[in-house]
Amino acid sequence: MPRVTKSLSAKSRHKKILKATKGHYGARSRLYKTAKQSNIKSLQYAFRDRKNKKRTFRSLWIARIGAGSRELGISYSDLISGLKKNDIKINRKVLSEIAISDKSTFEKVVKTATN
């Protein structure tokens, strides 16, 4: 019978991978080889989507600001242009929150941007 020398380290390595793929479907969470591949791919997806998250949220903010500004009879591009001309430094994230939660303040911002 061959002597096993790396039993403990191999077992802990396998456990680490299987723990990381716990919520994956089927064999991807049970078999070491497929779990290892699934884990590598999931880390790639996570890396990619951390970058995409920034794009997605920016487009969401722009859509919200555009909807709020169209209600007041001004286009999104005219609003942003007016904010830059009047030297109002407010980012899209905060502006979208104002457009959703505080309509009166958003109206004042739009009025300032159009003047």
HUSULUR-V451244 format. One record per pair of residues at least 4 apart in sequence whose ideal C-beta (glycine too) atoms are under 6 Angstrom apart, sorted by the first residue. I is the first residue (numbers start at 1). J is the second residue. D is the distance in Angstrom with one decimal. If there is no record, write none. Layout:
i:j:d
I:J:D
I:J:D
This chain:
i:j:d
6:10:5.1
14:32:5.1
17:35:5.3
17:36:5.2
17:39:5.6
18:35:5.6
20:39:5.0
21:28:5.9
21:29:4.9
21:35:4.3
21:38:5.2
21:39:5.2
22:29:6.0
24:28:3.8
24:29:4.3
24:38:5.2
27:31:4.7
27:34:4.8
28:34:5.4
28:35:5.8
28:38:4.0
45:49:5.9
52:56:6.0
61:92:4.2
61:93:5.5
61:96:4.0
64:96:4.0
64:99:5.5
65:76:5.9
65:95:5.4
65:96:5.2
65:99:5.6
66:76:3.8
68:99:3.3
68:106:5.7
69:74:4.9
69:76:5.5
69:79:4.6
72:110:5.1
74:78:5.1
74:79:5.4
79:113:5.5
82:113:3.3
82:114:5.6
83:88:4.5
83:113:4.8
86:113:5.9
90:94:5.6
90:95:5.3
97:101:5.9
98:102:5.2
98:105:5.3
98:106:4.9
99:106:4.8
